[in-house]
Amino acid sequence: MKKMYNHFKRVALSLMVMILALCSIEMPVSADSPYKTYTFDGYGYIIQTQSAYLPYETITKFDEEALSGPSDMQVTDDGLIYVADTGNSRIVVGDLEGNLIKIIGEGILQTPKGVYVTANKDVYVADRDAKRIFQFNENGELIKEYGKPTSPLYGEDLDFLPLKLVVNDAGIMYVVCESNTNGIVQISPTEGGTFLGYFGTNTASASPWLIFRRMIATDAQRAKMVSNIPSTPDNLCIDQDGLIYTVTRGERSDTLKRLNIAGANVIEPEAYDEIPAAVAAGNHDNVYMVSQQGYIYEFNSEGESLFVFGGLDDGTQRVGLCTLVSAIDVDPQDRIYILDMDKCQIQVFEPTEFTNLLHEALNLYSTGRYTESKAPLEEVLKMNSMFDYANMAMGRAYFQEENYEAAQYYAKLAKDYTGYSDAAWEIRNLWLKDWIVPIIWIVVIFMVLKKVVAVLDEKKKMLDPVRAFKKKLTGGKFISDLKYAWYFMKHPIDGSYGIAREGRASLRAANFLVLLFTVEFMINKYLCGFLQKTIREGRYEILSDIGIIVVVLIALTACNYLVCTINDGEGTVKKIYCSFTYCLTPYITLTPVVFLFSHVVTNNEQFLVDFTNYLILAWMAVLFVLAVKEVNNYTAQETFKVICLTAFTILIMALLIFIIYVLWAQVFEFIIAIGGEVVYRIGN
């Protein structure tokens, strides 16, 4: 259930990213940036934040050498930019100032689609039409060529059409090939190119509807269906630890993957893009993903979203907006380079002070320097106290220092439920360590005192006044009717008989139970423990909650009475209403327990709260069914029929109310429009 919820959350958040990013092109922005920058708050909502990166420079050509349909790019640590100039069948090497350094592969390359430069300056080029991978040295001299692997494991019927590649420190090439759905091709440089196997294969997904169709379809019909095959990765990169990142269109939550040495995905990004173009590993254990439309996403190592910015050029040709992105890379100064295939240019983005401070904190935290990471995080929070990721990082830093109260405080600010739970676990352990012995002594003393009082009461009847007062207090009809609700909860069949035949319930007691239910519902909803809260802090909807409770109870009573009347039921409105309100007793009884649990349990004991909530719902459902059956003197079959008809009647009633509301709203708007027109004409 939790995985389904997380998947739905990522889908919803990503759709929101796309909508807001598209709208950002037309929104008024600062003079420094043609776009707005967004981040996620702890509730998963997209909020605007300070500009993370600003347009720094645009490179349209190197000296007099213009680009034509460039497909890939890499920025090396010495500041050189290697561009796969596909349209001109070459690799162009330049610098940030637009100076041409050299040209590689002229006369050799046909359609270079991917380029990768190793630490020793060897240049690997994936040439699609040549069906080869070319390796050049630092001077641009051809060293080796790698063609289609001869191993039968590759697939004799598969063509070799390399598009993108990276190379690890051992010289092993990871190649994305066009239309090869088996995964990333691994090629070792030994013996002229040895095929090592496929890596990081995407999985084919099938909806329940598709599975059902295939089950009932004939062989001929299945043959006409579209084959359900895995998607081919669109691009990849490699980080300093040798881990491979891939992006794949149409994979939704698995659009961005970080693959370990076994080829398994170890990242779950908070957002995705439908048309990712490229991915690049950052300098601070972070990762960047860019869409073809120029939207840039930055994530930390856990896939938590830091920033979303950039956008599609709407024809205004503003610096920082793109039309068709094909590559992304990052230099040691954290400048982002975006290759626009359509504009044949490179957009360069420079991090702001805000981003530099955040990156500094990320770097310190990832290297275990937790205390030092707090200083830049404090500066980030001074600039934007609502930047929840900084609050979360601050809380985790305090947790590593074993300052659990501060860690819990910042985790709550950031809505970091995992961090809050971990801190609460440690705080609780320390509290138990200090108080477990005194608590045991208190319990022992209480039990001894209870025994002493019982003995004295047996001899001297010292508690008789208390018993007399209790009897006087609980002897009234109202209290008796309330006490009967607990009997009804434990003995629903006899309890329903008492309501229907013996008058054991009153409207006053029933209304009091509804009031008690409403109060407990409000308290549990708005004041429960942080880990159990389902609404935003400071947001209250008390009137609407009361309205919903009242409307649901009235609709349920009225619709059930109408249905029971038609089906020879014996229940009156009062009996049905009272029995339904008495069905709320399990909630009234057990919700205080849930409320107390919510303030002490952590994620490890979440099942206690979930189990109690499920128990309450199941108990109430059983009471409801038995109440309908016994109050109306139905059989089991008649009870099921009446309950279904009641649900259908409520649905019809809700639909009628909605239609009436819409019609009256239109009439009201029409009257206002006429009134406005009359006032306008009188005024003129």
Secondary structure, 3 states (H helix, E strand, C coil): CHHHHHHHHHHHHHHHHHHHHHHHCCCCCCCCCCCCEEEECCCCCEEEECCCEEEEEEECEECCEECCCCCEEEECCCCEEEEEEHHHCEEEEEECCCCEEEEECCCCCCCEEEEEECCCCCEEEEECCCCEEEEECCCCCEEEEECCCCCCCCCCCCCCCEEEEEECCCCCEEEEECCCCCCEEEEECHHHCEEEEEECCCCCCCCHHHHHHHHHCCHHHHHHCCCCCCCCCCEEEECCCCCEEEECCCCHHHCEEEECCCCCECCCCCCCCCCEEEEEECCCCCEEEEECCCEEEEECCCCCEEEEEECECCCCCCCCCECCEEEEEECCCCCEEEEECCCCEEEEEEECHHHHHHHHHHHHHHCCCHHHHHHHHHHHHHHCCCCHHHHHHHHHHHHHCCCHHHHHHHHHHHCCHHHHHHHHHHHHHHHHHHHHHHHHHHHHHHHHHHHHHHHHHHHHCCCHHHHHHHHHHCCCHHHHHHHHHHHHHHCHHHHHHHHHHCCCCCHHHHHHHHHHHHHHHHHHHHHCCHHHCCCCCCCCCHHHHHHHHHHHHHHHHHHHHHHHHHCCCCCCHHHHHHHHHHCCHHHHHHHHHHHHHHCCCCHHHHHHHHHHHHHHHHHHHHHHHHHHHHHHCCCHHHHHHHHHHHHHHHHHHHHHHHHHHHHHHHHHHHHHHHHHHHHHHHHC
